[in-house]
Every structure is written in C-alpha cells, then in structure tokens.
Amino acid sequence: MHRLLIFHLLFLLLSTTLSAQTPSQYDYHPPLKIPLILASNFGELRPNHFHMGLDFKTNGRIGYNLYSVEEGYVSRIKVSPYGYGKVVYIDHPNGVTSVYAHCSEFKGSLDSIVRATQIAEENFAIEVFPKKNEIKVKRGEIIAISGNTGGSTAPHLHFELRDTETEHALNPLVYGFDMEDHKAPEIRGVKVYGISEDGYRFPGDALRRTAQKGTGGYFISENKITVPLHYLSPSGGLGLAFDVIDRLDGAGNQCGLYGSYLIVDGDTLFGQKTDRIPFESTRYVNCHKDYEEYAQNKRKFHKSFRTRENDLPIYTEEGLGILFAKPGDHFDITFVAFDVKGNESKISFAIEVSTGGINLDDALVPDLTYLQPSQPMRVNSDEIEVEFGIGTVYEPMKIDYETIDHLIGSREEPVHNAYRITLKNPDPTVTDYYIEMITAKGRTRTLAVEYDGDFIHCESKYFGTYKLKRDESLPTAVPSGFSSSTTIYSKNIMQWRISDTGSGLADYDLYIDGEWKLLEYEYKNRLVTYTRNPDFVGEKEVVLLVKDNCGNVYEWKSTITFK
C-alpha cells in the first residue's frame, strides 16, 4: 500500500509538471457563444479510430456562429459529402492548428474561395490549401456556421486541436480548454485473457466479470478471479482489460477514458494517458480495445496490455503489460481510472491461478495457415492470388486455403493495412467489373478494381465473403419536391434523390442551358440540391447526369420555366 500511495503522489506531481510544459494555459476564445457542453470527448473509442477531438452540442440544430479560437491564418479548407463535411483548419502562432468540422457554410473570404474553387473544378467536393497568411483571421472572428454535414449523425461542432508541425491530434481538455467536470469515470467490467509473449490473446480464453459500485469503490463478486491452467503457457501470461466510460458535467453522454494505471502486487504494470494521438496510428484502436466486445455488445473494454506491434503513444509504461503467471500464483490487482480533472475511480481484487501442470505447447499458432501481424503472406490458387503485407492483422488469424476463392479471413475481424486481391479477368473487353464484399453484420461493401490485361486487382480493408460482379445498371435520379412532368418552378432550391444499386455513386453534375451549376450532395439522405439566385428566371433546359463507379451514366432531362 505504501508503494501504491507513493506512486499516486508521484503521478500527480508528474501530471502537474507535464501540464506546465504544455499550452494548457492558453486562454482560447470559445468556438461557440453558447454553453459548451460535450457530446463526446477526445480519445473515445470509435469504429477503426479514436475520436480525435471534442464534439460540442448545438442544441440539436444548425446555424450557430463558429469563432476562431485564436488569431492565425487559414491553412486548409475542405468540402466533402463524407467524413468532416465542410471543414476549416486555422494555424496559430503557438504551433497549434484548430479544426472546425461539419459546418453548414463558410463565411467571408472562406466562402468566396470555396465557391470559386468549386466552379473552377466543376465539383462539389474540393480541397484548398491557401498560402501562409493569405487568409488571416482574428481571435474571435466568425469563420463558419455550425452544421451537420459529412458523416455527422446530428447537428454539432466537431472541434480539434492539432500540433501544426506533426499534425498529431491533441486533447483539447489538456491543451487549453477547461471544462467543468466533477464526475469520476465509471468502471463497468473486468476481463482476464490468456495471452502470448507478444500480447496476442489465446482464442476463447477470456473470463469476464461485472463490476459494481459500492461505498468504498468498485468491486466484483467475491473480489477474486480464479484462472484455469489452460490460460497459461511457458512464455506467455495473463492480460487484463477494463470496461470504462466517463461523463462530464452538463450532460449524461457516455464519454471516453482519459487515463488509467494497473497496479499488480504494489507495482505499476501498465498505464495509459490520451494526451495526443497521431492520425497514422489511430486505427490501432482496434487493438487497444477488446474488438469483439465493442463490435458485438458496444462494451468499451480498454486493454491494460498491448501487442508488440501496437505503436500508440498513449501508453505510459515500457512493457507490454503481460502478467507472467505460473500455477498456484496469487496476485493483488488494483486498477485506477482517471479523467483530466483528476477525478478517479478504483477497483481492487485478487487473481488466483489454479494449481497443477500447464500447457507445454509454447506456440500460439502451430502451423503456417495463420496470418501473423509481423509477417507477410501470399495465398495462390488457379484463379486468385491474395497478398497480405506486414501489419494486415492485429492478432494471428487462420486463413482457410480451401475457401479463398469466395471467403477471405473472418468477416468479424478488423483489418489494419489493406491487403491485395488479384483475380483472373473473365473478359478483358469488359470494364464494368467491381467486387462486392459482405463484411461484419452482413454489411455490403463495393470495392473498385484496376485492370491489368488478363487480371483484375483490388485492395480491401475488410475481411468477408466476396464476388466479382458486373455493373450493367444505371444510377437513378428522382425529383424531390417536384415531378418529372413539372414545367414551371418558383422555389429557390431544386432537389433530386440519387442512388445506385451496383458499384456505387461516383459523380453528379447539373447543367442548365449547358452551363455547369453547383450541386450540394447530402449522402445521408441521398439528396443533391441546387440553389438558384432569385433573378435566375426564364425557360431553361435542365440536365442532371449521375455516374457510378463503373462509368454508367444516367441522364435526367427536362425543360423548365423558372419564375
């Protein structure tokens, strides 16, 4: 207990020292002039990534002014139907870049440069990198309007701070934003795994216990977990994970864990703190969390161990966090979860290992049919070749050679680095092929292909069943709010619902009397919208072209008198 107390005091001292060395004292202007209430915080577990910023609530609606948090210049503007939607990046003199995503519109010179670029490129989706100091902004200047564009599922502001030089995402709650928070993290469960010396889990070897909150902290039934002998191996050990969420003042939303440390018999075995995350490493969230628990049950188990390949910089200890154990061992476990404000929760229990002999099989995977994270692998048949590079998987996965012509890997397992599929081209004169892949939970993914004479190539970041298909059907475009027979139109906006049942939508273009017009695409509702000027009147020929990824083009055409 004395060692635990000393560690905790040292941790608080170190945290204070580190905080003094970061830009935590910057007095940023708020990005919104409404109460700042978080829907999500930095580091929250998401599919294939950590949440890399803060989500500020906007009272369930769009239309709030967004303000630059500090003086600087606009370094990047992007418009996309997906992801961040309409987003602006501002570089500041302190070496930090602020990011404002899911905007409904830009203001001032930002709006002008975006529209000019869209017209010049004849495309709604554009990206602009203004020169340094070309578009200067003042602290507190209105730069955009809050919205719900891109991959946003509800109106809000997704806000980020990034290290300008490295582009690493920074935790705004550490780097300058002070949010009220008096709520400690909630510990909801514990899992114990049998793991290899590289941190890989033994399939099926996991014990789960539900955590409950008592007057003295969190606890599990009997405050003890007994581990069977088959969890052990001569070179491996045990790994622990904890289901933890956090909440902040002002809302009941589940937020992510900021930090934790694992104490075994009074010594620190493992720890984490999400101060910064490189974008190139964020996909390792699939390895940091218990992926199956997250995918199947939405439970947020953070592993207090890691695999050898996991390069996330959030871990505070040098080792992998493996609890090396032998028959009959007893361990006293304490896990502490904490937030940026120092609110913490604790759970303590014992692990007891059964007595007897252990499994003498020292290898996690005894044959070459397993794809290893640290090794490439190539599988061939008469009609197909699949190439897996280093880092395709997070843990060893068995590859069934007999089913490789229609099934690759396990559809429930995540992919880190894309792998390559090469198929024999059934007909080199045809150019409308694509690959349809059925992944986790029956989701359908369409993969674009490349042609190489007698072969077809594609890359995939998913496992699952797949099939080479031809896209011989046209996309569709159906008027919304008017009909194909409409000849007189007086509204300011025109909308069409567009879709494609084959290879997926690739492009959409509107021409009025032969002149290209800007369409805004909202993929969540499959709507394209044209906004006309009030003085745009008279009889016009309206043509909407919708193209899919295999080059099929649908033309919607009508003559309409605008009033």
Beta strands, then each sheet from edge to edge (+ up, - down):
strand 1: 38-40
strand 2: 45-46
strand 3: 49-50
strand 4: 54-57
strand 5: 65-67
strand 6: 72-79
strand 7: 86-91
strand 8: 96-103
strand 9: 105-106
strand 10: 126-128
strand 11: 136-137
strand 12: 142-145
strand 13: 156-163
strand 14: 169-170
strand 15: 186-195
strand 16: 201-210
strand 17: 212-214
strand 18: 217-219
strand 19: 224-227
strand 20: 237-245
strand 21: 259-264
strand 22: 267-273
strand 23: 276-277
strand 24: 301-303
strand 25: 330-338
strand 26: 344-353
strand 27: 370-371
strand 28: 377-380
strand 29: 384-388
strand 30: 397-398
strand 31: 407-408
strand 32: 419-424
strand 33: 433-438
strand 34: 444-447
strand 35: 450-452
strand 36: 455-460
strand 37: 464-470
strand 38: 476-480
strand 39: 488-489
strand 40: 493-499
strand 41: 505-512
strand 42: 515-517
strand 43: 520-522
strand 44: 527-531
strand 45: 538-548
strand 46: 553-562
sheet 1: 1+ 4- 13+ 8- 7+ 6- 10+
sheet 2: 1+ 4- 13+ 14- 23+
sheet 3: 1+ 4- 13+ 8- 7+ 6- 11+
sheet 4: 2+ 3-
sheet 5: 5+ 12- 9+
sheet 6: 16+ 15- 20+ 24-
sheet 7: 17+ 18-
sheet 8: 19+ 26+ 25- 21+ 22-
sheet 9: 27+ 30-
sheet 10: 28+ 29- 32+ 36- 35+
sheet 11: 31+ 37- 33+ 34-
sheet 12: 38+ 40- 44+ 43-
sheet 13: 39+ 46+ 45- 41+ 42-
end
